[in-house]
């Protein structure tokens, strides 16, 4: 566990350096990203080996880890133009989308359920775009913009709701809400106003990548440094799911940068 706590931030920093190099067309970007993704896949497999139990929840958690590791490997294969990449993307992204749907069905809060459903649609539409499959127009960005807008609203709503119970978590939710809004703004500008204010696509992609990383980092700190009471268990699950979603987005940025 101690090794993971040290290795995970280091791999994340290495990945971000590689992404900045990639968007700025600097040498060393490819190998930096490849090494960081390889380490990420290895850490996922090590995590899988540590999962115990035979309950349905344990099996679903194992399936999530295997799908995530396959997804990371698929992105590496796709960038390197190795055979099998498309099949790995289909299996991993479809499975992750299904897991999000199952997560939505078992949650009691409508906004948590809708967030999972919206991103599952985004994930499947992104898969269709990557593989050049036909897809309904506007559904990819429509579901993604809807996800980010709702997510920022949920963060601010939860911040207000728990302000009397947990001031520290309330403040962190405000930071997360602001990062989600910034991510929405950056993506909207890239899509519809790429040259607005004289800021090109590549600098905005870097900002977008760092907002994703910021959300992951804040949630990582919350999950590892804070004990959660029974009353806040739903917040814990919500944060874990959100962290997983933005890790998916960070890895997907490799494909965006490659294009």
Buried (B, 14 or more C-beta within 10 A) or exposed (E): EEEBEEBBEEBBEBBBBBBBBBBEEEEEBBEBBBBBBBBBBBBBEEBBEEEEEEEEEEEEBBBBBBBBBBBBBBBBBBBEEEEEBBEBBBBBBBBBBBBBBBBBEEBEEEBBBBBBBBBBBBBBBBBBEBBEEEBEEEBBBBBBBBBBBBBBBBBBBBBEEBBEEBEEBBEBBBBBBBBBBBBBBBBBBBEEEEEEEEBEBBEBBBBBBBBBBBBBBBBBEBEEEBEBEEEBEBBBBBBEBBBBBBBBBBBBBBBBBBE
